Amino acid sequence: GAGVSQTPSNKVTEKGKYVELRCDPISGHTALYWYRQSLGQGPEFLIYFQGTGAADDSGLPNDRFFAVRPEGSVSTLKIQRTERGDSAVYLCASSSTSGAGEQFFGPGTRLTVL
Amino acid sequence: AQTVTQSQPEMSVQEAETVTLSCTYDTSESDYYLFWYKQPPSRQMILVIRQEAYKQQNATENRFSVNFQKAAKSFSLKISDSQLGDAAMYFCAYRRRTGANSKLTFGKGITLSVRP
């Protein structure tokens, strides 16, 4: 497939557990973004990677959230000690560095913390 | 910090009619992009239209056009000949132009329904 893919599509976990959310960007896209979308709200920026490094992580809400992109392609968003307030849709987007740098979004992972 | 405001939570339009969705933003920068994204129930964000701030001409994409008022910091989306498939949430978004890439700042969105 040519688009951004995210797995799992849905994740239900219990308060206090650890979760990993995966994003597979469009091939060749060097920039990768994570956003969080709470119910009835617009997406909020979490972190942006340029290649393997986090170019901007100013949106991560606290140190329970961490993301990696070790080979400059697939990225994993990791959430430790999940809380009910972490329940949201987590969106991933990727873009190239040419032109307007349009961001192409994946379908998101819906995380529910019970 | 940049902010994007969409003050209308919901709008409804009759099929084949025209509807305008409003958006205002605040920034101290002079060079930036503005976007309208569509998000159907499938959650997939789809780019509808893009406007570059340095361009005075309003962007158009088929049935979609914008009214960009830079001095007023206003960026509205007009949908002509509305179709049932246009029903979705619509988000206005801002991105600064400087640098190779940067984050999008979104408004809260507006739910558009289309009446047959």
Interface residues (C-beta under 8 A of the other chain):
Chain A: A31 Y33 Y35 G40 Q41 G42 P43 E44 F45 Y48 Q50 A55 D56 G59 V89 L91 A93 S95 T97 A100 G101 E102 Q103 F104 F105 G106 P107 G108 R110
Chain B: V4 Q6 Y33 S42 R43 Q44 M45 I46 L47 R50 E52 F91 A93 R95 A100 N101 S102 K103 L104 T105 F106 G107 K108 G109
